[in-house]
Amino acid sequence: MPVLARFSFGIGDRFAQQGKAQLRAFRKLEEAGVVVVPVWNKSNREHTFIGSEPQSVLDEARGAVEALDWKHAWHVDADHIRLDTVHRFLSSSDFFTIDVADSIGRPAAEADVVAFVDRHPELLGSVSVPGLGSDLQTTREDVTRVASKYLLAVQEAGRIYRAISGRKGGFIAEVSMDETDTPQTPRDLLVILAALADEGVRLQTIAPKFTGRFNKGVDYVGDLAQFEREFVDDLAVVAFAVARYGLPANLKLSVHSGSDKFSLYPVIRRALQRTGAGLHVKTAGTTWLEELIGLAEAGGPGLAMAKEIYHAALQHVDELCAPYASVIDIQRAKLPSASEVGGWTGTRFVGALRHVPNHPDFNPSFRQLLHVAFKLAAAKGRGYLDIVRANEEVVGRNVTENLFDRHLKPLFLG
């Protein structure tokens, strides 16, 4: 079974064009003395919207690794797969993010819950977890309530895990618990990990739900001090569960960032330095937006294409936003009109779109709308791809600089 390194970073690329530009950012980090493993990820939903196949992600990643002579590990993630979609990814992925959000909160069979609680008397009473500020105090009713909420989801994770195991000799498993309304407490996470161990799921990362908003393409919205407490507590629970339940020694937290959670990076870095823990992060659609930024900087047909996509996005706001309603916060009144944007220079377009929060032109609503508008570019087929390829240098420079300067550097170098 492949073993995921201590630090790994998930990179999305909607159109499978920027693999080399992305990997150059990891090379720059390597030259600065830190190796972080790249994980190219793309979900079934994104493949469906774009009309691509999972094999395209593997081909892109392999091409980048060969072109840049990358000597370290790298992976391809079947992102947010479920039992009905996993078959598409079996031949092209070695990393599987198992998404069981739809089962969270649905009650498991009462007999299964009772059996789980009976199996785990160590979860009852006062549970001492090194690294937590105080012992966890739990009753049988507490554990029963948590198990009732999450056990069905864990059982579904087990079914998906075994479906993959039956077809692949070795793979990296992540379990995603983040796409739900309520954050998990340390007690919740401990129960979840105990249940996953019972199911025989040899997960190497887990993505819990944290407090705050993780909207697409913009910074974290929430209490940083509270996030830090939750993150540090979760690190402690993971370490405890590894020792107590025999889970993989490299099990680590995964932060599904929705891209660009810049304010969290110093918080996470402090916790990793203090504990020596590992980390996996996913950045979602950052690369797609950097393609648009590069096209706008290039001017001419590139800028015209970027404006055309925004115009179309305004005409299809509801359709584009519906699948992402829980992870975007677009203020319609702050979206510039198509005619206004039509008069913008490339510099003005870039200022509105590039995620520099203190820039006077930055517009979070504009950025979030374009973040979810990638299927409009996909609908243009070769028309879009040809313009991206024609401006490979400026687009690639933006992709590399954004990934290194705004993500990898602050998180892993400080």
N, C-alpha and C positions, 0 to 999 in steps of 0.2 A: 504494500500500500504506500502511495506517495505521502510524504510527510511535509505539511505546510510549514514554511520557515516562520521564524518569530515575527517578522514584519512582512506584511503583504498588502497590496494596494490594488483594488479593483478598478479597472478603467473601461468605460463604455466607449463605443465608437459606432454610432448608428449606421454609417455607410461603409465601414470596413476600409477606410482610405488612409487612416492616420496612424497605423501601427508603428511605423518607423519613427514618426515625430513623437509619439508617446514614449517609445522606448528610449529615445535620446534623453528624456528627462530622467529616467532611471540610471542611465549611464553617467549623467552629470552628478547624480547623487552618489553613485559608486565612486566616482573620482574624488568626491568630498569625504569618502571614507565610510559610507553606510550603504549596505546592500539591502534593498527592499525588492521583494519578488512581485513582478507584474502579473495581474490576473485579468485577462480580457473577458468581459462579461456582457451578455446580451440575453434578454428574456424572450420567452415565447411570444409575448404580446408585441415586443418590438419587431421580431421577425415577421409576425403576422401583418403589422402595420406597413412594413417596408417591402414585404414580399421576398425576403432573403431566407437563406437556409443556414442552420447552425454550422455547417462545414465552412462557410465563408469566414467565420470568426477564427477557426483553427488555421485556415490558409493565411489569413492576414497576420496572425500572431507568429506563425512559423516563418513567414517571409521576413518579418521584422527581425526576428531572432537571428536568422541566417545573415541578413544584410548587415546587421550591426555587430555580429559575432558576439552575441550575449552568452556569457559562460555560466550563468547562474540559472536557477530554476525559473520556470514560468508555467502558467496554467491557463486553461480556458474554462470559464464558469458557465454552466447552464443555469441562468439566473431565474429564481422564483419559479422553479418547475413544480408540477403536481403530477399525480399518478396518470392523468390523461394526456400529459404532454411530454413526459420524460423520455419516451421512446425516440423522439426526434433528435435527442442530444447524445444518445449513448455512444455513438461512434466518434464523436468529435470533441467531447468534453472529458476532462479528468477531475473536475470540481463541480459539485452539484449543490446549489442553494435550494434546500427543501422548504417550500412555502406551505405552511399549514394554518395560515391566518383564518381561513373560512371555518375552521373547526374549533377555534378558540371560543369558549363560552357555550358551546353546544354540550349538553350533559353526556358524559360517558355512562355506560351501563352501571347501575348501582353496585352490582356484584363486583365489577372491576375496581371501582373506587374503594370498596371495603377491603378487597384483597390487597390493593396497593398500600393502604394505611396499615393493615395488619403486617405487611412485609417490612415496614419501615418504622419500628418503634423508636429508632434513634432520632426521628424527626419531631418527636413529642417532648414536651417539657422545655427545659433550658438547653439550647443548642449553642455551644461555644464555637464560633467561627473566627479564627485568627484574622486580624485586620479589620473586623467590625468594631464599632465603638462600644457595643454592648452585646450580650448574648441574645439570641433569638428566643423569644418566649412563645411557645406554640401549644395549643391544645389539640386534642383529636378532632374537634369540630373545625379548627383552623385548617388543619391539613386536609380534612375531608372537603372543605369548601374550595381550597386551591386545586386539589386533585379533580374535583368535579368540573372545574372551569377549563383545565388544561389537559386532562388525561386523554380525551378523545383526539386532540390535536397531536399529542405525542404518539398515540397509536397510529395515526395517519402517517406521521413521520417515519415510523417503523415500517409501515407497508411500502412506502416509497423507497426507503433505504434498502429493503430486501429486494425490491424489484430491480434496483440498480445492481446490487450485489450479485444477483443471479445472472447478470449479463456482462459484468465487468470484473476483471481480476483485482483491480485496485483503484480507488478514487478518494478524493477529499470530500467530506460531507460537511455542509453547514446547515443548521436549522434556523429558519427565520421565524421569530415570534414578534417582530416589530410592527407589523401592519395591523394593529388593533388599537382600540381607543384608550385603554387604561395601561399605564406603565406597570411593569412587574416590580414587586418589592423583592428584597433579598430572599425572603421566605419563599415567595413565588418561584424565583429562579432556582433555589435549591430543590424544591419539589419537582420542578420541570426536569432538572438534570438527573435527579434520582430516577425519575420515570423513564427518561431516555436511556439510562444505563440498563434499566430493567428490560427495555425493548431491544437491547443489543445494538443501539445506534452508536457507532464509533465516530461521533462528530468531532471535528477539529476546530470549528468555530460555531458560536451561537450569537444571533442578533436579537437582543432583547429590545423591548420598547422602553425608551427613556422619556422623561418629562420634557415638555416643550414641543415646539413646532419644527419639523424637518421638511420645510417646503422645498420644492424643486428649484434648484438654481440660485438660491439666495441664502443668506446667513441664517444661523440658528436664531429662533425667537423663543426666549425663555430665561429662566433664572440660572446663570452660570454657576453660582455656588451650589445650587441644588443639583444641577447636572453633575458637578464634580463629586458630590457626596454619593450620588447614585452610581457613578462610574467606578469609583474606588470600592464601594460596597460590592458591586458586581464582580470586580476583579477578585476580591476576597472569597466570594462564594464559589467562583469558578475554581480557584486553587483548592479550596476545601473539598469540592465535589470530585475533583481529579483524584485526590488522595483517598477519599472515603469510598468512592464507587468504582475506582479503577478505570475511569475514562481516560482517553489519550492524554499523555503528559503535556502535549503541546496545545491543548484546548485553550482557546482565547476568545475574547470578545470581538464581535464584528459590529461596526458602526455603519449602518445604511444611511449615508448622509444626505441623499438627495442632491448632492453636489454642494461644495463651497461653504461648509460650516466653519468659516475661518476663525470665528471667536472661540470655537471649541478646541482648536489645535493646541494652544498653550496649556489648556486644562488637561487634555489627554497626555501631552508630552510630560508634564509634571508627574502624572500618575504612573506612567510607564517608567520614568527614571527612578521613581521612588520604590517601585515594586519589582522591576525587572520583568514585567509581564509582556506578552506579545499583543499584537493588534492586527486586525484586518479592517480596511475601510473601503467602501464603494463610493464612486464619484458620479455615477449615473451619466447625465447628458452634457457634461462640461465640454467635451470634444466637439460635439455638434455645434454648440454656440461659438466655439473658437473658429470653426470653419466659416460661420457667418461673419464673424469679426474680421477674419482674414480677407473675405470677399469684399467687405465694405472698405477695408483699407486699400485694397487693390484698385478700387474705383472702376469706372467703365462698366463692362458687362457684369463684373462681380458685384458692384454696388447695386446695379439695376436688379440683379437676381435677388439680393437680400431684401430690397424694398418690395419687390413683387411678392416674395414669400410673406412679408409682414402684412401687405395689403390683403392677401388671401386669408391670412390668419384672422384679421379683423372681421372678415365675412363669415368665418366659421368658428367663432369664439366658443359657443356652447358645445359644439361637437368635439372640438379639440380638448376642452377642459373637463368634460364629463368623466373620462377614465381616471383623471388625476384630481378629482374634486377635493379629496381629503389631504392633499399635499401641495396645494397651491393657494395663494391668497392674492388674487388679482383685483385691483381696484379699477373698475371699468372707466371711471371718470378720469383716471390718470393715464389712460392709453391715448397716445397722440393719434390724430386722424391720419388717414392714408395720404391726404393732400399735404399735410404738414411734413410727414416723413418723406414724401416725394421731393420736397425741396431741400432736404438735408444733404450736407456734404458727407463724405465718408467719415471724416473726423467726428462729426456730430452723431452719426449713427453708432459709431464705435463707442463714443462716450456714454450713450444711453444704454448700450448693451453690455459692455465689459464690466465685470463685477469688481468695481472699485467703489466701495460704499460712500466714501467722502467726496467723490467726483461730482461737480455741480450738475453734470448732465445725466448721471446714472438714474435709471428708471426701473425699479424692481418689477413693476407690473409689465412693462415692455419686455423685460428679460424673461419673466416667467411664461408669458404667452408664447414667445418664440421657443422657449425650452420645450413646450409640448406640441410645437407645430412642425416637428421633423417629418411627419408623414406627408406634409404638403411638398416638401423638397423631394421626398421619395416618389411622389406622383409625377414629378417632372422627369424621372428616369435619367437617361443619359444627358439630358439638357443640364441638369444640376451637376452630375458627376463630371462632365467634361469641363465645366467652368472651375470646379474645385481643382481638378488635375492641372488645368492651365495656369492656376495660381498656386501651385504646390509649395513654392518657396515661402511666400508670405503666410499662407495658411498654416504650413508646418511650423514655422517660427512661432506663431501665436499658440499653437497647441503645446509645443515644448515649453515655452516660457511660462504659460499659465500653469501647467502641471507641476513644473519644478518650483517656480517662484512663489506660487500661491498655495500649493498643497504640500509637496514633498519636503521642501526646505523648512517651512515653519514647523511641520510635524516631526521631522526626524533630525533636523540640524539645529533648529531654534533660531 
